[in-house]
Amino acid sequence: MKKILFLFAFVFLVFISTQSASAANCSTSINGTNIGIDTSHECVGMKGYAWGADNTNGQLGGIGWVSFSDSSTTKKYNVDFDRDTWELKGYAYSENYGYIRFGGFTDSEVPSGQTSCVSNPKNANSNSSCNAHLIQNSNGGYELVGYARLCYVFNKQDCTGGYKSETERGGYDGWIGLTGSSFGVNYYTGTNEFKGFAWGGGNNDSSNSNYAQGIGWVKMDPTGGGVSCIVSAGKDCISDNEKPIVTLVADIPNPKYNQNVTLTWDISGVTSCDEIIVTSSPNNSNWTTTNPIITNLNGQQYIGQILTTTTFGIACRVDNEWGNAGAVVSPTRFKPVLTLDATNSISYGGDVELTYTVRNNPFSCDAKLYNTNESNITPVWQGTVTGNGDETSTQTVPTIDIQTNVTTSGIITWRLDCTDTTPNPDPTGSATDTTTVIVPAPVMTFSVKDRGTSSPTTITCTNTGVEITYSIDPTTVYPNSCIVSSGTGYYTDSDWYYNSPTDKTSIIADGSNHTINTGSVSQTGNLLYGFKCLQVDQVAYWAQAKNLSHSCTGGSLEVTPGRTCYEPGETVSIGYKGSGIESGTCKGGFDNPTPTSLLNPDIATTYRYAEIRANSFTTPPINHSYTVASCKETDFPNNTPLSKTVNFDIKASCPACTDKCDPQCSNYNPNRCVSPKFKEQ
């Protein structure tokens, strides 16, 4: 273990060279770093050196010299003796392994294998009886019991941060025992000396396998060294020497920004101080030992305005005894209290008026107004609200006129923040209110008519086009967003028809009537003309529509059965013909209202026939049909295709009639009747 520790010694010393350890809960000694902070305990500093052998059981790398106080001006470490609790507190320093901690341990940190420690009769409220402390034995002498701990085994130099790796510390946990069955440390009040040995880990039996798995023996009174308390001649750690009693008070502990602070101090119990030290954090130029007045045992010192929380301290030394006191001055922070009232509702693009009040703002605050609906939140207005020195009064603030320039409709939430500017930008007060933005519906008119007849409902067959008339209020629509359509629909952008030039800018929105004339219309049926505009906030389209009926025909279709009744075994014959019909468009079929097969033969101006044997039909039923459909007109292909259906019966016996020209009769004589089939043969 010692070889491993020794290898890291140099690196560790470099690391801690800029660090500082301080005593825990007790440091009124000048050697401490807490002057002006803790006055709850009377402590004396410790001094001198202990020694840990560099050669233990033939292994080099012991703890070496251990210093109990830093004699340099930096005062990076020290160990104090607390006269109230008889505990040692703070940090000593090993030349080879760095800081050794005294005090501040809890019972949960009891060293491995140690189930209890010697209780401290002077400090029943101690966190742990394992902390290093003096006890008085039955012989009237004093023994040092408990533990210290080598911080090198931890990741941080103050014995925190968890253990280093097993390789680095060799299993050693850092505990240094101060009393045991074969070792111990005594304190002698007559000479003010600590004498004896502490044991730094492992087993103290040289025959044990764990022997010297730590730093080994630590001698408290080595040749050329020795550990004692810093007291006057004839005094000791335990005896109460003359001690300065120091008080320090700020006349205004929580000043406002414009108030000046004065410190008053008093040092009693002594006739003079061998040394007076004052401190301030952060540094205050009016509280320094170079100020002659502070060398007196009592007095007042003007500090002035305090802009941030500052801790002041003063300490007096008589011989080796120190007394100290501290005072904390924390400026009063003011959190502005705001109200905000915004216009309840406005038309899109209108102005919003906001009024607000600020209270608890005696000096000033920086005000910023935000439209929280905007994705990029930047102030839409900002300014400074100057206070009148009275936090209870309310500032009168002029009304703010805000041009909204809102890009969306709905409810705007305004937030006003005002941040206290003195003594530091500190608390921020806020208030909110809402404004409803009313978006107008597009105002537009729209009409259509036949250009020749001026009919608003019907287009003639021989028309010259449609006249579309519109007007748009430009304040109610988004610029260049209006479109006119003609034809069958206007429900998607692909349906819209633009008059030349074919872009939205050709639709003029100026409040006046404008006309668009289309070319002649060939499509027949119920035609839909539409008009739509985007509302000003670009959220939705508003549309109007008009219908014009265009009826025009140029084709005809005839379908005739040879007879209206057929008996099984007979041939059913259906005649069809047409004019003005596009070739190859007609479809026909028996008992199918929507036939899918093209007519064969194709339709012509003279009769063609579709024939089928009557017994090809399944009976019942007896009622059957033949349909010709999907016939497009040659001149008006956009018209609804022509179609026609005829019915006939298939019966076991068709009725006999006296009128032989009735196709329903069984004695029907086509030779003497005008029949579609025979008339043209």
C-alpha positions in Angstrom: 0.0 0.0 0.0 2.7 2.4 0.9 4.5 2.0 -2.4 1.3 2.7 -4.2 0.6 5.8 -2.2 4.1 7.1 -2.6 3.9 7.0 -6.4 0.9 9.4 -6.3 2.2 11.8 -3.7 3.8 14.3 -6.1 0.7 14.5 -8.3 -1.5 15.0 -5.3 0.6 17.8 -3.9 0.5 19.6 -7.2 -3.3 19.3 -7.2 -3.9 20.7 -3.8 -1.4 23.5 -4.1 -4.1 25.9 -5.0 -6.8 24.4 -2.7 -7.8 25.3 0.9 -9.3 23.2 3.8 -11.1 24.8 6.7 -12.1 23.7 10.2 -15.6 22.3 10.7 -17.9 24.4 12.9 -15.0 25.9 14.9 -12.4 28.4 13.9 -12.0 31.5 16.0 -8.2 31.0 15.8 -6.4 33.2 13.4 -5.2 30.0 11.8 -8.8 29.4 10.7 -10.5 30.7 7.6 -13.9 31.5 9.2 -13.1 34.7 11.1 -16.2 36.7 11.5 -18.5 33.8 10.8 -18.7 31.4 13.8 -18.8 32.7 17.4 -20.6 29.8 18.9 -17.5 28.0 20.3 -14.3 29.1 22.0 -11.4 27.5 20.3 -7.7 27.6 20.3 -5.5 26.7 17.4 -3.0 23.8 17.4 0.5 23.9 16.2 3.5 21.7 15.6 4.3 18.4 13.8 3.7 14.7 14.2 5.8 12.1 12.4 4.9 9.0 10.5 7.8 6.7 9.7 8.9 6.5 6.1 9.9 2.9 6.6 7.3 0.5 8.0 7.9 -3.2 7.8 10.6 -2.7 5.2 8.2 -0.7 2.9 9.1 2.9 2.0 6.4 5.7 1.6 5.1 6.6 5.0 3.1 9.7 6.0 6.2 11.8 6.9 5.8 15.1 8.7 2.2 16.1 9.6 1.6 19.8 10.2 -1.3 20.9 12.4 -1.3 24.6 11.3 -0.3 26.5 8.2 2.2 29.1 9.1 2.1 30.8 5.7 0.0 33.9 5.0 -2.4 31.8 3.0 -3.7 29.9 6.1 -4.8 26.9 3.9 -5.4 24.5 6.8 -5.4 24.2 10.6 -6.6 22.1 13.5 -8.5 23.7 16.4 -9.2 22.5 19.9 -12.8 23.3 20.8 -12.8 24.2 24.5 -16.6 23.7 24.7 -16.6 20.1 23.4 -12.9 19.0 23.9 -13.0 18.0 20.2 -10.3 18.5 17.5 -11.7 20.0 14.4 -10.2 21.0 11.0 -7.4 19.6 8.8 -3.8 18.7 9.3 -1.4 18.3 6.4 0.9 15.4 5.5 3.9 16.2 3.4 3.5 13.0 1.5 -0.3 12.5 1.3 -2.0 15.8 1.9 -5.0 16.6 4.1 -6.0 14.7 7.3 -9.5 15.5 8.6 -10.4 15.9 12.2 -14.1 16.1 13.3 -17.3 16.1 11.3 -17.8 12.3 11.2 -21.1 10.5 11.9 -21.8 7.2 13.5 -22.5 5.7 10.0 -18.8 6.3 9.2 -17.5 4.1 12.0 -14.3 2.4 10.8 -14.5 -1.1 9.7 -14.6 -3.5 12.6 -15.2 -0.7 15.1 -18.7 -1.0 16.6 -18.5 1.8 19.2 -16.3 4.7 20.1 -15.5 6.3 23.5 -18.3 8.7 24.3 -17.5 12.4 24.8 -18.8 13.6 28.2 -18.1 17.2 27.2 -20.4 17.0 24.1 -23.5 14.9 24.5 -24.8 16.4 21.2 -21.8 15.4 19.1 -22.7 13.8 15.8 -20.4 10.9 16.6 -18.3 9.7 19.6 -15.8 8.6 16.9 -14.7 12.2 16.4 -11.2 12.9 17.9 -11.7 14.3 21.4 -10.1 14.4 24.9 -11.5 12.4 27.9 -10.3 12.5 31.5 -9.2 9.1 32.7 -9.6 7.7 36.2 -6.1 8.9 37.1 -7.0 12.5 36.3 -5.0 12.5 33.1 -6.3 13.2 29.6 -6.4 10.8 26.7 -7.1 11.6 23.0 -9.6 9.1 21.7 -11.6 8.6 18.4 -10.4 8.9 14.9 -8.9 11.1 12.2 -9.0 10.3 8.5 -6.5 10.5 5.7 -8.3 12.2 2.8 -6.0 10.8 0.1 -8.1 7.6 -0.2 -11.0 9.8 -1.5 -11.5 11.4 -4.9 -11.7 14.8 -3.3 -9.2 16.4 -0.9 -11.8 17.1 1.8 -12.6 13.4 2.4 -15.6 13.4 0.0 -16.4 12.2 -3.5 -16.2 8.5 -2.8 -13.2 6.1 -2.6 -10.4 6.0 -5.2 -9.9 2.7 -7.0 -8.7 -0.3 -5.1 -5.4 -0.2 -7.0 -4.7 3.4 -5.9 -5.5 2.9 -2.2 -4.6 -0.8 -1.8 -7.7 -1.5 0.3 -6.8 1.2 2.9 -9.9 3.2 4.1 -7.9 6.1 5.5 -8.8 5.8 9.2 -6.2 6.8 11.8 -7.0 5.4 15.3 -6.0 7.6 18.3 -6.4 4.9 21.0 -6.2 1.1 21.1 -5.1 -1.9 23.1 -1.4 -1.4 22.3 -1.3 2.3 21.4 -2.7 5.7 22.4 -2.2 9.5 22.7 -2.2 11.4 26.0 -2.3 15.1 26.6 -0.3 16.7 29.4 -1.6 20.0 30.7 1.5 20.9 32.6 3.6 21.0 29.5 0.9 21.5 26.9 2.0 18.5 24.9 0.4 15.6 23.1 2.5 12.4 23.4 2.2 8.9 22.2 1.4 7.0 19.0 -1.7 6.9 16.7 -2.2 3.9 14.3 -2.8 4.6 10.7 -4.6 1.5 9.5 -4.2 -2.2 9.1 -3.5 -4.6 12.0 -0.9 -3.5 14.6 0.3 -7.1 15.0 3.3 -7.6 12.7 2.4 -11.3 12.3 -1.0 -10.4 10.8 -1.4 -10.4 7.0 -3.0 -7.0 7.2 -0.1 -5.5 9.0 1.0 -2.1 7.6 -1.7 -1.9 4.9 -2.0 1.8 5.7 0.3 4.6 6.9 1.4 2.8 10.0 2.5 4.5 13.3 2.1 8.2 13.7 4.2 9.7 16.6 2.8 12.8 18.2 6.0 13.9 20.0 8.8 13.1 17.6 12.3 14.4 17.9 12.3 17.9 16.3 8.6 18.1 16.4 5.6 17.8 18.7 2.0 18.9 18.8 0.5 21.4 21.3 -2.2 24.2 21.6 -1.4 27.8 20.8 -1.7 29.3 24.2 0.3 31.6 26.5 3.1 30.2 28.7 1.6 28.3 31.6 -1.7 27.8 29.9 -3.1 24.7 28.2 -5.7 23.6 25.7 -8.4 23.1 28.4 -7.8 26.1 30.7 -9.9 29.2 29.9 -7.5 32.1 29.2 -8.3 35.7 28.9 -10.4 36.0 25.7 -11.6 39.1 23.9 -15.4 39.5 23.6 -16.2 41.1 20.3 -19.6 42.4 18.9 -20.3 43.9 15.5 -23.6 45.4 14.5 -25.0 47.0 11.3 -27.4 49.9 12.0 -29.5 48.9 8.9 -29.2 45.1 8.3 -31.5 45.3 5.3 -31.0 48.7 3.7 -32.9 50.0 0.7 -30.9 51.1 -2.3 -30.6 54.8 -1.3 -29.8 54.1 2.4 -26.3 54.3 3.9 -25.0 51.7 6.4 -22.8 52.2 9.4 -21.0 49.4 11.4 -20.6 49.6 15.1 -18.1 47.3 17.0 -17.1 46.8 20.6 -14.3 44.7 22.1 -14.5 44.0 25.8 -12.8 41.7 28.4 -9.4 43.1 27.4 -7.6 46.4 27.7 -6.1 46.2 24.3 -5.6 43.9 21.3 -2.2 42.7 20.1 -3.7 42.5 16.6 -7.0 43.5 15.0 -8.1 42.0 11.7 -11.2 42.9 9.7 -12.7 41.1 6.7 -15.5 41.7 4.2 -16.9 39.5 1.5 -17.2 40.7 -1.1 -14.5 43.2 -0.4 -15.6 46.7 0.9 -13.0 49.4 0.7 -14.5 51.2 3.7 -13.9 48.3 6.0 -10.1 47.6 6.1 -7.4 47.5 8.8 -5.7 50.5 7.1 -8.5 52.6 8.4 -7.0 54.1 11.7 -10.3 54.2 13.5 -10.7 50.4 13.4 -7.7 50.0 15.6 -9.7 51.2 18.6 -11.6 48.8 20.9 -14.9 50.3 19.9 -16.3 52.7 17.4 -18.4 53.3 14.3 -17.4 53.1 10.6 -19.4 54.6 7.7 -19.8 52.0 5.0 -22.3 53.7 2.6 -24.6 52.1 0.2 -24.6 48.3 -0.1 -25.5 46.9 -3.5 -25.2 43.2 -2.7 -25.2 41.0 0.3 -22.0 41.5 2.2 -20.5 39.7 5.3 -18.3 41.8 7.6 -16.0 40.4 10.3 -13.7 41.7 13.0 -11.3 39.7 15.2 -9.1 40.7 18.2 -6.0 38.8 19.4 -4.6 39.0 22.9 -1.5 36.8 23.2 -2.7 33.6 21.5 -6.4 34.1 22.2 -8.8 35.4 19.6 -12.3 36.8 19.8 -14.3 37.7 16.8 -17.8 38.8 15.5 -19.6 39.1 12.2 -22.5 41.0 10.7 -24.3 40.3 7.4 -25.9 43.2 5.5 -28.4 42.2 2.8 -30.1 44.9 0.7 -33.9 44.8 0.5 -35.1 43.4 -2.8 -38.3 44.9 -4.3 -40.5 42.7 -6.5 -42.8 45.1 -8.4 -46.5 44.4 -8.2 -48.3 45.0 -11.5 -51.8 45.3 -13.0 -52.5 45.3 -16.7 -55.6 46.2 -18.6 -55.8 45.7 -22.4 -58.5 46.6 -24.9 -61.0 43.7 -24.7 -61.5 43.3 -28.5 -60.4 44.9 -31.7 -60.9 44.5 -35.4 -58.0 42.8 -37.2 -55.2 45.3 -37.8 -56.6 47.8 -35.2 -54.9 49.4 -32.2 -54.7 48.0 -28.7 -54.5 50.3 -25.7 -52.9 49.0 -22.5 -52.8 50.7 -19.2 -50.9 49.3 -16.2 -49.9 50.2 -12.7 -46.7 49.4 -10.7 -46.5 49.2 -6.9 -43.7 48.1 -4.6 -41.3 49.9 -6.9 -39.5 52.6 -4.9 -36.7 53.2 -7.3 -37.3 51.9 -10.8 -38.0 48.8 -12.9 -37.5 47.9 -16.5 -40.8 47.2 -18.2 -41.3 45.0 -21.2 -44.5 44.1 -22.9 -44.9 40.8 -24.9 -47.4 39.3 -27.2 -47.1 35.7 -26.0 -48.9 34.3 -29.1 -45.9 35.1 -31.3 -43.4 32.2 -31.7 -40.5 34.5 -31.5 -41.2 36.4 -28.3 -39.6 39.8 -28.4 -40.9 42.9 -26.6 -43.5 44.9 -28.5 -42.8 47.8 -26.2 -40.4 48.5 -23.4 -39.5 51.4 -21.1 -38.4 52.3 -17.6 -40.9 52.9 -14.8 -39.3 55.4 -12.4 -40.2 55.0 -8.7 -40.8 57.8 -6.2 -38.9 56.3 -3.3 -42.0 54.8 -1.7 -42.7 51.1 -2.2 -46.3 51.5 -0.9 -47.5 54.0 -3.5 -48.7 53.2 -7.1 -46.9 54.8 -10.0 -49.1 56.6 -12.6 -48.2 55.2 -16.0 -49.3 56.7 -19.3 -51.5 54.5 -21.6 -49.5 52.5 -24.2 -50.8 52.5 -27.8 -49.7 49.3 -29.4 -50.2 48.5 -33.2 -51.0 44.8 -33.0 -49.9 43.7 -36.6 -51.5 40.4 -35.6 -50.9 37.6 -38.1 -53.4 35.2 -36.6 -56.9 35.6 -35.3 -58.2 34.6 -31.9 -57.2 35.7 -28.4 -53.9 37.5 -27.8 -52.4 37.2 -24.3 -50.3 40.2 -23.3 -47.7 39.9 -20.6 -46.0 42.8 -18.9 -42.8 42.2 -16.9 -41.1 44.8 -14.7 -37.7 43.9 -13.3 -36.2 45.8 -10.3 -33.1 47.6 -11.5 -31.6 48.3 -8.1 -29.5 47.3 -6.3 -29.2 44.5 -8.8 -31.6 43.3 -11.6 -33.4 41.1 -9.2 -37.1 40.2 -8.7 -39.5 40.5 -11.7 -43.2 41.3 -11.3 -45.6 40.3 -14.0 -49.2 40.8 -15.1 -51.3 39.5 -18.0 -54.5 40.4 -19.9 -56.1 39.4 -23.2 -57.5 41.0 -26.3 -59.8 39.2 -28.7 -59.0 40.0 -32.4 -62.2 40.0 -34.5 -61.5 39.0 -38.1 -64.2 40.4 -40.5 -65.9 38.1 -43.1 -64.9 39.0 -46.7 -67.4 41.5 -48.2 -68.1 40.6 -51.8 -70.8 40.4 -54.5 -71.0 37.9 -57.3 -73.4 37.3 -60.2 -73.5 35.4 -63.5 -75.7 35.6 -66.6 -76.0 34.5 -70.3 -74.2 37.2 -72.3 -76.8 37.1 -75.1 -80.1 36.8 -73.2 -78.9 38.2 -69.8 -80.7 35.2 -68.2 -79.3 34.6 -64.7 -80.5 31.0 -64.7 -80.2 29.5 -68.3 -77.6 29.5 -71.1 -78.9 29.2 -74.6 -77.8 26.4 -76.9 -76.2 28.9 -79.3 -74.7 31.1 -76.6 -71.7 33.6 -76.9 -70.5 33.0 -73.3 -71.2 33.9 -69.7 -70.8 37.4 -68.0 -69.4 37.3 -64.5 -69.7 40.4 -62.4 -68.1 40.8 -58.9 -67.0 43.5 -56.4 -64.7 43.0 -53.3 -64.1 45.2 -50.3 -60.3 45.2 -50.1 -60.2 45.8 -46.3 -61.9 42.4 -45.7 -59.8 40.1 -47.8 -56.1 39.1 -48.0 -54.4 40.8 -50.9 -54.3 38.8 -54.2 -56.2 35.9 -52.8 -59.5 36.0 -54.7 -60.3 33.5 -57.5 -63.2 33.0 -60.0 -64.2 29.6 -61.3 -66.5 28.3 -64.1 -67.5 24.8 -65.0 -68.5 21.9 -62.8 -66.9 22.8 -59.4 -64.8 25.1 -57.2 -64.0 22.9 -54.3 -60.3 22.5 -54.9 -57.7 24.8 -56.4 -57.4 22.5 -59.4 -61.0 23.3 -60.2 -60.6 27.0 -60.5 -60.6 28.8 -63.7 -58.8 32.1 -64.2 -59.6 34.7 -66.8 -56.5 35.8 -68.7 -54.0 36.5 -67.3 -54.3 33.3 -65.3 -53.2 34.4 -61.9 -54.9 35.8 -58.8 -53.6 39.3 -59.3 -56.1 39.6 -62.2 -59.0 39.7 -59.7 -59.3 43.3 -58.6 -60.3 44.1 -55.0 -61.2 47.8 -54.8 -64.8 47.9 -53.9 -66.0 48.5 -57.4 -67.9 46.2 -59.9 -65.7 44.3 -62.3 -66.7 42.0 -65.2 -65.2 38.8 -66.6 -66.6 37.5 -70.0 -66.0 33.8 -70.8 -66.0 32.3 -74.2 -69.0 30.3 -75.6 -70.1 27.5 -73.4 -70.5 24.0 -75.0 -70.8 22.0 -71.8 -74.4 21.2 -71.0 -76.1 20.5 -67.8 -76.3 22.3 -64.4 -73.1 24.5 -64.5 -71.6 25.9 -61.3 -69.8 29.2 -61.2 -67.8 30.0 -58.0 -66.0 32.9 -56.4 -63.8 32.8 -53.3 -61.4 35.0 -51.2 -59.0 34.4 -48.3 -60.0 36.3 -45.2 -57.4 38.9 -43.9 -55.7 36.6 -41.4 -55.2 33.9 -44.2 -57.0 31.3 -42.0 -60.0 30.5 -44.1 -61.6 31.0 -47.6 -65.0 32.5 -48.0 -66.9 31.5 -51.2 -70.1 32.2 -53.2 -71.6 30.1 -56.0 -74.2 30.5 -58.8 -75.8 27.9 -61.0 -76.6 28.2 -64.8 -78.5 25.6 -66.7 -77.3 24.8 -70.2 -79.7 22.5 -72.1 -78.9 21.6 -75.8 -79.4 18.4 -77.7 -78.6 17.2 -81.2 -79.0 13.4 -81.1 -81.9 10.8 -81.0 -82.2 7.2 -80.0 -85.0 4.7 -80.8 -85.4 1.1 -79.4 -88.4 -1.1 -80.3 -89.2 -4.8 -79.5 -90.4 -7.0 -82.5 -93.2 -8.2 -80.2 -94.1 -7.6 -76.6 -94.8 -11.3 -75.9 -92.8 -14.4 -77.0 -93.3 -18.1 -76.4 -90.5 -20.5 -75.7 -88.7 -21.6 -78.8 -89.4 -18.2 -80.5 -86.6 -15.7 -81.3 -86.8 -12.4 -79.4 -85.9 -9.5 -81.7 -85.1 -5.9 -80.6 -84.7 -3.1 -83.1 -82.6 0.0 -82.4 -81.4 3.0 -84.4 -80.3 6.6 -83.8 -79.0 9.8 -85.4 -76.4 12.3 -84.2 -74.7 9.7 -82.1 -71.0 9.1 -81.9 -70.0 5.7 -83.4 -68.7 3.1 -80.9 -70.2 4.6 -77.8 -73.5 2.8 -77.4 -73.7 -0.3 -75.2 -76.6 -2.8 -75.1 -77.8 -5.8 -73.1 -80.7 -7.9 -72.0 -82.0 -7.5 -68.4 -79.2 -5.0 -67.5 -80.0 -1.3 -66.9 -76.3 -0.5 -67.2 -74.9 -2.6 -70.0 -71.2 -2.9 -70.5 -70.9 -4.5 -74.0 -70.8 -2.3 -77.1 -73.6 -2.8 -79.5 -72.9 -5.3 -82.2 -73.8 -4.3 -84.9 -73.1 -0.7 -84.1 -76.0 1.8 -84.1 -76.9 3.4 -87.4 -79.7 5.6 -88.8 -81.6 2.5 -89.9 -82.7 -0.3 -87.6 -80.2 -2.9 -86.4 -81.3 -5.9 -84.4 -80.4 -7.7 -81.2 -81.8 -11.2 -81.1 -81.9 -14.1 -78.6 -83.8 -17.3 -78.3 -86.7 -17.0 -75.9 -85.9 -20.2 -74.0 -82.5 -18.8 -73.2 -84.2 -16.9 -70.3 -84.8 -18.5 -67.0 -88.5 -18.4 -66.1 -90.1 -17.2 -64.0 -89.9 -14.2 -64.1 -91.8 -13.6 -67.3 -90.8 -9.8 -67.5 -87.6 -8.9 -69.4 -86.0 -5.9 -70.8 -83.4 -4.7 -73.3 -81.4 -1.5 -72.7 -79.3 0.7 -75.0 -77.1 3.2 -73.1 -74.0 5.3 -73.0 -74.7 6.9 -76.4 -72.8 10.1 -76.7 -74.1 12.9 -78.9 -71.8 13.8 -81.7 -72.3 17.6 -81.4 -72.7 17.8 -77.6 -70.4 15.1 -76.1 -70.7 16.8 -72.7 -74.4 16.2 -72.5 -75.7 13.3 -70.5 -75.4 10.2 -72.7 -78.6 8.9 -74.3 -80.2 5.7 -73.1 -83.5 3.8 -73.6 -85.0 0.6 -72.2 -87.9 -1.5 -73.7 -89.8 -4.4 -71.9 -91.2 -7.7 -73.2 -92.7 -10.9 -71.8 -91.9 -14.6 -72.3 -94.9 -16.7 -71.6 -95.9 -20.4 -72.2 -98.8 -19.1 -74.3 -99.2 -15.6 -75.6 -102.9 -14.4 -75.8 -104.8 -14.6 -79.2 -106.3 -11.4 -80.4 -108.8 -10.5 -83.2 -106.4 -7.7 -84.0 -103.6 -9.5 -85.8 -101.6 -6.3 -85.8 -101.2 -6.5 -82.0 -97.6 -7.8 -81.3 -99.0 -9.2 -78.0 -101.3 -11.6 -79.8 -100.3 -15.1 -80.7 -101.9 -14.8 -84.2 -100.0 -11.6 -84.9 -99.5 -11.3 -88.6 -96.5 -9.1 -89.4 -97.2 -9.3 -93.1 -100.3 -7.2 -92.8 -99.0 -4.8 -90.1 -96.5 -2.0 -90.0 -93.6 -3.5 -88.1 -90.2 -2.0 -87.5 -88.6 -5.1 -88.7 -90.6 -5.7 -91.9 -91.5 -2.1 -92.9 -87.9 -1.5 -93.9 -87.3 -4.7 -95.7 
